[in-house]
Amino acid sequence: MKSFFVGAVVMASLSFSVNSVAADMPAAVKTYNCLGCHSVAKKVVGPGWKDVANKYKGDAGARDKLIEKMMKGGKGAWGPMPMPASPKMSKEESAQLVDFILAL
C-alpha cells in the first residue's frame, strides 16, 4: 500500500510539472506545430528543448542565433536532420519561443 501511495504522489507531481510547463508554452508552439518535432525533455526528430537550453547556457549570442534559426531553418547543430524554416513565424513569436526554451 505504501509503495502505491508513493508512486501515485510521484506520478501526480510529474503530471503537474508537465502540465505547468505546457501551460507556459507560447502560442507559437501550437500554431507552428513545434511539438511535431520537439518535446521539452527528450529528442523526438529534433532535440529536446531542455537540451537546447543546456547547450546554449551562458552563450550571450544564443538568443539571436536561435531566433534566426527558427525563422530561416538550419542544419548541422544537432546532427544530419535539418530544421525547416518557419517563414510565417514572426520575429516576436520566435523570440517568445526562444525565451521559453532558454528559460528551461
N, C-alpha and C positions, 0 to 999 in steps of 0.2 A: 504494500500500500504506500509506504514511504517513497519508494522509487517512482511510482506512478505520479505522485504529487510533485516530486522534484522535476520529473520530466514534463509535466503539464506546465509548471511555472517557467521552465526554460523555454518551452515552445511558445508560451504566451509572450514572454519577453522578446523573443526573436521576431514574432509576428508584429508586435508593437513597433519594434525597431525598423523593420522593413516597411511597414505601413507609414510610419512617420517620415521616413526618407522619401517614399513615393509621394506623399502629400506635399513635400517641399520642392519637388521637381518643377522646373519651369514648364510652362505650357508648350514650349517648342518640342519637348520630348515626345509628346503625343502628336502634335501637328506634323512633325517630320519623321515619325516612326523610328526614333533613335533606338528604342528597345528591341527593334528587329535585329540589330547587330551588336548591341552593347547591353550590359547589365551593370548594376552598381558594384557588385562584389566579385564577379567572375568573368572570364573570357567567354564570349559567345562566338561571333565571327570576328569582331574587333575586341580590343582589350576591355577589361572591367574598368569602370571609372575610378575605383579606388587605386588601381594600379597606375592609371594615368596621373592621378593626384600625387602618388608617391614618386613617380618618375620625375615630375616637374617641380617637386617641393624645393623651394629655395632658388628657383630659376626666375630671376626678375623679368625676363622677357617671355616667359611661358604663356601668359595670358594672351598677348598679342599674336604669338605664333599659333596658339590653338584656335583663336577666333578665325584667323585666316585659313587654317587647315579645315575647319568646319565648313566654311563658306566655299572654298576653292577645291577641297579634296586634298589628298596626299597619299604617299606610299613610302614604304621602307622603314618607318619608325617602329612598327610592331610586327614586321615580317612581310611576306610577299603579297598579302591581301591588301589592295588599295582601299582607301576610304573615298567613296564617291563625293563629289561636290554637292553642296546644298544651295544652289543658286537662288532659290526662293527665300532662303533664310536671311532675315535682315541682320545687320551687324549688331543691333541691340539684342535680338533673340539669341544670337550666337554668344554674345558677351554674357548674357544671363546664364546660359547653359555652362559656359566655361567657368564662370564664378561658382556655380553649383558644384561642378566636378572638382575644381581645385580646393574647395572647402571640405571635401570628404576626408 
